[in-house]
C-alpha cells in the first residue's frame, strides 16, 4: 500500500557508545523542516 506521495531516502551511519545506539535523526528532521518551510513560502507566493 502507498502511504505517501513521495519518499525521501537517506543514509545515516549508526553510532554506538558502550553498546548503546546514539544515532541521531536531527539532521534529517532539519532538512525536512527546511523543505516544508520553503514549499509553504513558495505556495503562499
C-alpha positions in Angstrom: 0.0 0.0 0.0 1.1 3.6 -0.6 1.4 5.7 2.5 2.9 8.9 1.0 3.0 10.8 -2.3 6.8 10.7 -2.3 9.6 9.1 -0.5 12.9 10.6 0.7 15.7 8.0 1.2 18.8 8.8 3.2 21.6 7.1 5.0 22.8 7.9 8.5 25.7 5.8 9.8 24.8 4.0 13.1 26.9 5.2 16.0 27.2 3.3 19.3 28.7 4.2 22.7 29.1 1.4 25.2 26.7 -0.7 23.3 24.0 2.0 23.1 22.8 3.3 19.8 23.3 7.1 19.8 22.5 7.7 16.1 20.6 11.0 15.7 17.9 11.9 13.3 18.2 15.6 13.9 20.0 16.4 10.5 17.2 14.6 8.7 14.4 16.5 10.6 16.2 19.8 9.9 16.2 19.0 6.1 12.6 18.0 6.1 11.5 21.1 8.1 13.6 23.4 5.8 12.0 21.8 2.7 8.5 22.2 4.3 9.1 25.9 5.1 10.4 26.6 1.5 7.4 24.8 0.0 5.0 26.7 2.2 6.6 30.1 1.3 6.6 29.2 -2.4 2.9 28.2 -2.4 1.9 31.4 -0.4 3.6 33.5 -3.1 
